[in-house]
Amino acid sequence: MKHSSQEHQSLAGRVFDVFNHVFFIALGLVMLAPLLFVLAGSFSSSGLAQLKFGAFTSDAYQVIAQSSRTVGSILNSLIITLVGTALSITVTTMTAYGLSKRDLPGHRGMIVCVVFFMLFNVGLIPEYVLVSNVLRLKNTYWAIWLPVVISSSSLIIMMNFFRELPASIEESARIDGCNDVQTFFYMALPMSKAAVATFSLFYAVYFWNNYLNAIIYIDNASLWPVTVWLRQFIVLAQGNLLEEVGDTTRVWMPSTAVKYATIVVSTLPIVCIYPFLQKYFAKGVLIGSIKG
């Protein structure tokens, strides 16, 4: 009887595994299909209008690459992403480590503030007045970095992550003569590589895809990130006519092909980074969110 029950469970487990694999493979294909459609459309002379591929061409990418501002906008996005990610992850980890100490003066009040601003936003107009008129950061990258330097949800997860570190590690560090700053940099931070890598990617994706703050606070076209600059191609591609801003060259291109090419150009860097940090996702996010 016992042997029959174990055999039945084993069969059920095998059926579940097969269903699980089939389901997630099908789900992956469903998610992959739009990406492949966009990629194919960017190389189609017809832009896959009415599902007709037309002739294979890379003209859409050539038009984007020929613009003198494309390279500059990519460099601007790299600066915004790298510096912004480094700044945000540094401030987030240091703040989270401090808030993980329950004996910190004003600990409860600061936690309430973090949760409050996670649920409620100050609003676009007050933020614009503060950034542009009070701090006078318009047409600088600080206008993009400072309003989002800390993500409240990331801060809370990192704080819980630091709380779960063994207390014996910090005690041994203090015995060796380390202060709180040295304990953070030499003990706590190296042990949180998974969480740091995960949230670094989250911040990098946000800064790379950031469009709203850039279009609001940056009027100087030479400082535009690639998201804002590629938008010009989408706007100018309407009516199948693409005209480079500031140039005299006009190129006839299918508007949908240009749109698809801009999507590929703007998403490809982040897509290339994901596989290298994928292994950190589950460990980096779930460890700090299991208990608080």
C-alpha positions as CSV (number, residue, x, y, z in Angstrom):
1,M,0.0,0.0,0.0
2,K,2.8,2.3,0.9
3,H,4.8,1.4,-2.2
4,S,1.7,2.1,-4.3
5,S,1.2,5.5,-2.8
6,Q,4.9,6.4,-3.5
7,E,4.6,5.2,-7.0
8,H,1.4,7.3,-7.5
9,Q,3.2,10.4,-6.2
10,S,6.1,9.8,-8.5
11,L,3.7,9.6,-11.5
12,A,2.0,12.8,-10.4
13,G,5.3,14.5,-10.0
14,R,6.4,13.5,-13.5
15,V,3.1,14.7,-15.0
16,F,3.5,18.0,-13.2
17,D,7.0,18.4,-14.4
18,V,6.0,17.8,-18.0
19,F,3.1,20.3,-17.7
20,N,5.3,22.8,-16.0
21,H,7.9,22.6,-18.8
22,V,5.3,22.8,-21.6
23,F,3.5,25.7,-20.0
24,F,6.6,27.9,-19.5
25,I,8.0,27.1,-22.9
26,A,4.7,28.2,-24.4
27,L,4.7,31.3,-22.2
28,G,8.2,32.1,-23.3
29,L,7.3,31.8,-27.0
30,V,4.3,34.1,-26.5
31,M,6.6,36.7,-24.9
32,L,9.3,36.2,-27.5
33,A,6.9,36.5,-30.5
34,P,6.4,40.3,-30.3
35,L,10.2,40.8,-30.0
36,L,10.8,38.7,-33.1
37,F,8.1,40.6,-34.9
38,V,9.7,44.0,-34.1
39,L,13.1,42.7,-35.0
40,A,11.9,41.4,-38.4
41,G,9.9,44.5,-39.1
42,S,13.0,46.7,-38.6
43,F,14.7,44.8,-41.4
44,S,11.7,44.9,-43.7
45,S,11.3,47.4,-46.5
46,S,7.6,47.4,-45.8
47,G,7.9,47.4,-42.1
48,L,5.8,44.3,-42.0
49,A,2.7,46.3,-43.0
50,Q,-0.2,44.0,-43.4
51,L,2.2,41.1,-42.4
52,K,4.1,41.4,-45.6
53,F,7.9,41.3,-45.1
54,G,8.9,42.9,-48.4
55,A,12.6,43.1,-49.2
56,F,15.3,42.7,-46.6
57,T,17.0,46.0,-45.8
58,S,19.0,47.7,-43.0
59,D,18.1,51.2,-44.2
60,A,16.3,52.0,-41.0
61,Y,19.4,51.3,-38.9
62,Q,21.6,53.1,-41.4
63,V,19.5,56.2,-41.2
64,I,19.7,56.2,-37.4
65,A,23.5,55.5,-37.4
66,Q,24.2,58.3,-40.0
67,S,22.8,61.0,-37.7
68,S,25.6,62.9,-36.0
69,R,23.6,63.0,-32.8
70,T,23.0,59.3,-32.5
71,V,26.4,58.5,-31.2
72,G,26.3,61.5,-28.8
73,S,22.9,60.5,-27.5
74,I,24.1,57.0,-26.8
75,L,27.1,58.4,-24.9
76,N,24.8,60.6,-22.9
77,S,22.6,57.6,-22.0
78,L,25.7,55.6,-21.0
79,I,26.8,58.5,-18.7
80,I,23.3,58.8,-17.2
81,T,23.0,55.1,-16.7
82,L,26.5,54.3,-15.3
83,V,26.7,57.4,-13.0
84,G,23.1,57.2,-12.0
85,T,23.2,53.5,-11.2
86,A,26.5,53.9,-9.2
87,L,25.0,56.8,-7.3
88,S,21.7,55.1,-6.6
89,I,23.1,51.8,-5.5
90,T,25.6,53.5,-3.2
91,V,23.0,55.7,-1.5
92,T,20.5,52.8,-1.3
93,T,22.9,50.3,0.2
94,M,24.3,52.7,2.8
95,T,20.9,54.0,3.8
96,A,19.5,50.5,4.0
97,Y,22.4,49.3,6.2
98,G,21.8,52.2,8.6
99,L,18.0,51.6,8.7
100,S,18.6,47.9,9.4
101,K,19.8,48.8,12.9
102,R,16.8,49.0,15.1
103,D,18.6,50.9,17.7
104,L,19.3,53.8,15.3
105,P,17.8,57.1,16.8
106,G,14.6,58.0,14.9
107,H,14.5,54.6,13.2
108,R,10.7,54.2,13.3
109,G,10.1,57.7,12.0
110,M,12.4,57.2,9.1
111,I,10.8,53.9,8.2
112,V,7.4,55.6,8.2
113,C,8.7,58.2,5.8
114,V,10.1,55.6,3.5
115,V,6.8,53.7,3.4
116,F,4.8,56.9,3.0
117,F,6.8,58.1,-0.1
118,M,6.6,54.6,-1.5
119,L,2.8,54.9,-1.5
120,F,2.4,58.6,-2.3
121,N,4.2,60.8,-4.8
122,V,4.8,64.5,-4.2
123,G,3.5,65.3,-7.7
124,L,5.1,66.4,-10.9
125,I,4.6,70.2,-10.5
126,P,6.1,70.5,-7.0
127,E,9.0,68.3,-8.1
128,Y,9.6,70.5,-11.2
129,V,9.5,73.7,-9.1
130,L,12.0,72.2,-6.7
131,V,14.4,70.8,-9.3
132,S,14.2,73.7,-11.8
133,N,13.6,76.8,-9.7
134,V,14.9,76.0,-6.2
135,L,17.9,73.7,-7.0
136,R,18.4,75.2,-10.5
137,L,19.4,71.8,-12.0
138,K,17.6,72.2,-15.3
139,N,19.7,71.1,-18.3
140,T,22.0,69.0,-16.0
141,Y,22.0,65.3,-15.5
142,W,21.5,65.9,-11.8
143,A,17.9,66.7,-12.6
144,I,17.5,63.0,-13.8
145,W,19.6,61.5,-11.0
146,L,18.5,63.2,-7.8
147,P,14.6,62.8,-7.9
148,V,15.0,59.0,-8.2
149,V,18.3,58.4,-6.3
150,I,16.6,56.0,-4.0
151,S,13.8,53.6,-4.8
152,S,11.7,53.0,-1.6
153,S,10.9,49.4,-2.5
154,S,14.5,48.6,-3.2
155,L,15.5,50.3,0.0
156,I,13.1,48.2,2.1
157,I,14.2,44.9,0.5
158,M,17.9,45.8,1.0
159,M,17.2,46.8,4.6
160,N,15.6,43.4,5.3
161,F,18.5,41.7,3.5
162,F,21.0,43.4,5.9
163,R,18.9,42.4,8.9
164,E,19.2,38.8,8.0
165,L,23.0,38.8,8.0
166,P,24.4,36.9,11.0
167,A,25.0,39.1,14.0
168,S,28.1,37.2,14.8
169,I,29.8,38.6,11.7
170,E,29.4,42.2,12.9
171,E,30.5,41.2,16.4
172,S,33.6,39.6,15.1
173,A,34.3,42.7,13.0
174,R,34.0,44.9,16.1
175,I,36.3,42.7,18.0
176,D,38.9,43.2,15.3
177,G,38.5,46.9,15.7
178,C,36.2,47.8,12.8
179,N,33.8,50.7,13.2
180,D,30.4,50.8,11.5
181,V,31.7,52.1,8.2
182,Q,34.4,49.5,8.0
183,T,32.0,46.8,8.9
184,F,29.7,47.9,6.1
185,F,32.4,48.0,3.4
186,Y,34.4,45.0,4.5
187,M,31.8,42.6,5.8
188,A,28.2,43.5,4.9
189,L,28.7,44.8,1.4
190,P,30.7,41.8,0.1
191,M,28.1,39.4,1.5
192,S,25.3,41.2,-0.4
193,K,26.8,40.9,-3.9
194,A,23.6,39.2,-5.2
195,A,21.3,41.9,-4.0
196,V,23.6,44.7,-5.2
197,A,23.9,43.1,-8.6
198,T,20.1,42.7,-8.9
199,F,19.2,46.2,-7.9
200,S,22.0,47.7,-9.9
201,L,20.4,46.1,-12.9
202,F,17.0,47.5,-11.9
203,Y,18.4,51.0,-11.6
204,A,20.3,50.6,-14.8
205,V,17.2,49.6,-16.7
206,Y,15.3,52.6,-15.2
207,F,18.0,55.2,-16.1
208,W,18.6,53.8,-19.6
209,N,14.8,53.9,-20.4
210,N,14.2,57.2,-18.6
211,Y,12.3,59.5,-20.9
212,L,10.0,61.7,-18.8
213,N,12.6,63.4,-16.7
214,A,14.9,63.9,-19.6
215,I,12.2,65.5,-21.8
216,I,11.0,67.7,-18.9
217,Y,14.4,68.9,-17.5
218,I,16.7,68.9,-20.5
219,D,16.1,71.4,-23.3
220,N,19.6,71.2,-24.7
221,A,19.6,68.7,-27.6
222,S,23.3,67.9,-27.1
223,L,22.4,66.5,-23.7
224,W,19.5,64.3,-24.8
225,P,19.7,60.6,-24.0
226,V,19.1,58.0,-26.7
227,T,15.4,57.6,-25.7
228,V,14.6,61.3,-26.4
229,W,16.7,61.4,-29.5
230,L,15.2,58.2,-31.0
231,R,11.8,59.7,-30.4
232,Q,12.6,62.3,-32.9
233,F,13.0,59.6,-35.5
234,I,9.6,58.2,-34.6
235,V,8.0,61.7,-34.9
236,L,9.8,62.6,-38.1
237,A,9.1,59.2,-39.6
238,Q,5.4,59.9,-39.8
239,G,4.2,60.0,-43.4
240,N,7.2,57.8,-44.4
241,L,9.5,60.8,-44.4
242,L,12.5,60.9,-42.1
243,E,14.5,64.1,-41.9
244,E,17.5,64.4,-39.7
245,V,17.3,67.3,-37.3
246,G,19.9,69.9,-38.2
247,D,20.8,68.2,-41.4
248,T,19.6,68.6,-45.0
249,T,19.4,64.9,-45.9
250,R,16.0,63.5,-46.3
251,V,15.4,59.7,-46.6
252,W,12.3,58.0,-47.6
253,M,11.6,55.1,-45.2
254,P,8.6,53.2,-44.0
255,S,7.5,54.8,-40.7
256,T,6.9,51.4,-39.1
257,A,10.4,50.2,-40.0
258,V,12.0,53.2,-38.3
259,K,9.8,52.7,-35.2
260,Y,10.8,49.1,-34.9
261,A,14.5,50.0,-35.4
262,T,14.3,52.5,-32.6
263,I,12.8,50.0,-30.3
264,V,15.6,47.5,-31.1
265,V,18.3,50.1,-30.6
266,S,16.9,51.3,-27.3
267,T,16.4,47.9,-25.8
268,L,19.3,45.9,-27.1
269,P,21.9,47.0,-24.5
270,I,19.7,46.0,-21.6
271,V,18.8,42.7,-23.2
272,C,22.5,41.9,-23.6
273,I,23.1,42.6,-19.9
274,Y,20.3,40.5,-18.5
275,P,21.7,37.0,-19.2
276,F,24.9,37.8,-17.2
277,L,22.9,38.9,-14.1
278,Q,20.0,36.5,-14.4
279,K,21.4,34.1,-11.8
280,Y,21.3,36.9,-9.1
281,F,17.6,37.7,-9.5
282,A,16.0,35.1,-7.3
283,K,18.6,35.2,-4.7
284,G,19.0,38.9,-4.6
285,V,15.3,39.8,-4.5
286,L,13.8,37.0,-2.5
287,I,16.4,36.9,0.3
288,G,15.5,40.4,1.5
289,S,11.7,40.0,0.9
290,I,11.0,36.7,2.8
291,K,10.7,38.4,6.2
292,G,10.9,42.0,7.4
